Amino acid sequence: MPVNAVRSVLFYFGYFMALLLSAVVLVPLAACLPLKARYRVLHSYNHIVLWWFRLTCGVTVHVSGREQVPEGACVLLANHQSEWETIYLQVVKRPLCTVLKKELLKIPVFGWGLKLLEPIPLDRTQPAKALKQVLTVGTQRLKDGFTVLIFPEGTRIAPGSRKKFNKSGAAIACRAGVPVVPVAHNAGEIWPNDSWIKHPGTLNVVFGPAIETTGRKPDVVVAEAEAWVEATLVEISQVQRPPLEAEAPADSVGV
């Protein structure tokens, strides 16, 4: 069996053991705690998986610009390539609310834990209703001091491909008057979405400078965030980036 396959099998053994720990200990404990305390308990799972991934799969994670994430509430807009960033970005800042597809909440253990963190679940079969929910609930969460994480491509996009950012994340940031922080990473090159085999190497994560939203339109804000993410991906990706086709921003909601 190839070395990478052996490493991946070992990783998934620890991954499922972490899920078992969550089912038996973390989720029941978190269910008894107030919301902000749940983060500390449930994020133990994230830290275990991230550490075990680096150890077993020979991965070095290089993070830069994290100091640019503001102290108060903001909107994190990140490109979406794999499962890795959904685990990592959860622990960047607390309290954090994630916009995600509602199907994830039905996954045993994993979904139960997500639900305890009060995310914004979306029904992607009803785009208009989903967009309204993000605008309403997301804006309120920001005003309550929560940071909101959203993947504006709307789905996982393979390295070397791209999809226009939708503006829902920028819209709630503009409504609430909080900054947008763009995030770029190449996680899909290390943790592919279409394969269970993980690859050794350097996983780069870069946090961009906060983009002010006061008095600005969402279209302008999301265009600035997307331009920064794309320019950064060109620098950190091992896979060639395609040109961006001229098209209007997507209307679908990022999840």
N, C-alpha and C positions, 0 to 999 in steps of 0.2 A: 504494500500500500504506500503511495506517495507520502512524503513527509507532511505536506500541507493537509492531506486528508487525515492523517493521524492527529495532527495538531487540532484540526477542526472537530474530530470526534471527542477528543479530550475536552475541548472548550464546551461542547454541547452537553457533556456529562455534568460539568460544573454549572452550566446555565440552568439545566433542569433541576439540579440540586438547590440552586438559589430560588427557583420557583417553588419548590417543595417547602423551603424555609419560609417563604412568604406566605404560603397557604396555611402552614401550621402555626406560625408565630407572628409574623409582621402584620398581615391583614387583620386578624382578630384583635391584636393589640391596638392597631391604628383606629379601628372602628370604635374604640372606647375613648378616643382622645379628641380634643378640639382640633379644628382644621389645621392651624399652623403647626401644631405638634405632630400631626400625621406626616408632614413632610420629612421630618427628621427620621421617623421610623421607617416609612416606606422607601425613602431614598437609600436606605442601607442596601436594598436589592440592587439599585442602579450602580452603587459604588462597587459592590461585589462583582457584578457582571463586567464592568469596565476594567477592573483590576485583573480579573481572570482572563479576559480577552487579551490584554496586553501580555500577560505572562505566558499563556499557552500558545498563542499564535505568533509570537515574535514581533509584536507591533509596538512601535514608538509613537506616542501621541505628542505632537508639538502644537501648543496653543499660544497664540499671540493676540494682543489687543484686548484681553479680557478686562483690563483696567478701564477700558472705554465704556463699559456697561455702567450706566448711571446708578446712583444709590436708590433713587425713587423708581416709580413704575415706568415702564417703557414697553415697546413692542419689539420683539425679536423676530426678524424676517430672515429665514435661513433657506438655502437650497436643500432639496430633499433627494437623497440617493439611496439610503439604506435604513436599516433598523438602528444602527449605531447612534446616529445623531438624535433620534427620538429618546434614547436612554441618556445620553450625555447632556443634552441641553436642558433636561429636566432639573439637573442639579447645579446649573450655573447660577441661579438666583432664586431666592425664596421671599415671599410666596409667588408661585408661578402657575398660571392657568394655560393649559394647552387647548388649542382648537384641533379637534380630531373627528374622524368618522365614527359614528355611533356604534358600528359593528365591533369596534375594538373593545367596547365595554362588556360585550357578551363572552369574551374569552375567559375561561375559568382562571381564577387567581390573578392573572395579569390585569384583566378587565376590572375585577373587583377592586384591586388596588387603585387603578386609575380613577374609578368612580368616586372613591373616597377623597380624591384631591379636587373634586368638583371642576372637571374640565368643561369645555363647551362642545358637546357632541352634536354632530351634524348629520342630517339625512341627505346624502348626495343625490338621491332620486328626486328631491324637491329643492332645486337650486335657489329659487326665489325665497322660499321660507328659510333655507339655511343661511343665506346672505343677511336676511333681516335679523336672524337670531344672533349672528356674529356682531352685527352693528349694535344691537340693543344690549345683549349680555356682555359682550367684550368691552364696550364703552363703560358700562357700570363697573366691571371688574377692575378696569384701569383706575377709575375714580376711587375705588375702594383700596387702592394701593397694590394691586396685583400686577405683576408683569405678565404679558400675554405672548405666548409663543405660537407662531403660525408659519406654515410652509406654503408660500404664495404660488408655487407651481401647481398645487392641488393634488399631487400624487408623486410617487417616487419616479425620478427620471434618471436613466442610466448615464454613467459618465460618458462624455462625448456626444450627448444629446442635450437639448434644452427646450424649455417651454416658457412662454411669456408669463411673467408674474401677474397675478390678479391684484386688485387694489384694496381688498377688504381690510387687510392689516393696516395699511396706510390710512384708510378711512376712519377706523376706530381711534387710531393715534391722533389724527387731526381733530376728531370730535372731542376727545378727552384732553387735548393739548399736551400730550406727552411725546417724547422723542422716539424715533425708530432707530434700532440698531441692526444693521445688516450683518449677516453671518455667512461665511463661505467655508466649505470643507470639501475634501476629496474622499469621504468615507466609503463611497461606493466602489472605489478601486481596491480597497482592503477588505471590506465586508460587502460583497456583491449581493444585490437584491435577487438575482436570478440563479443563485447557486448557494449550496450549503458550505462549500469550501471557502475558507478564509485565507488571506494571503499575508505574508509578513511584509513589513515595510514601514514607512513613515506616514502617519495619518495627520494631515495638517488641518487645523481649525484657526480661522482668523476672524476676530470681531472688528468690525469697522467703526469709524467715528460716528457718534450719535448724530442723527439727522433731525434738525428742529422741524416742527410741524406747525407751529403757531402762525396763523395767517396764510397758510399755504394750502394748495389743493392736493387731494390724495393722488391724482394722476402724476403730479410733479414729484411728489415724495417717493412714490413707488418706482418711478423711472430712475430717480437718483440712486435708490437702494439697489435696483436691479443692475444698473450700470456698474456700481461698485462691486457687487458680488461677481458679475461676469469677468470684470477686469482682474479680480483676485483669483478666480478659478483658472484663468489663463496662466497665472504665475505658479500656482501650487499643484496643478493637475499634471499627471503623466500622460493622460489621454488628450488628444487634440480637441480643442473646443470648436464647435461649428459656428458659422456666422448667424446672427440673429435676423430672422426674416421680418420684413416690415408687416406688422399686423397690430390690430388694436389689442389692448390688454384684455386678458381673459376675464369673463364675468363670473366664472365658477369660484367657489370659496376654497381657499387653501386649507388642507388638512394634513 
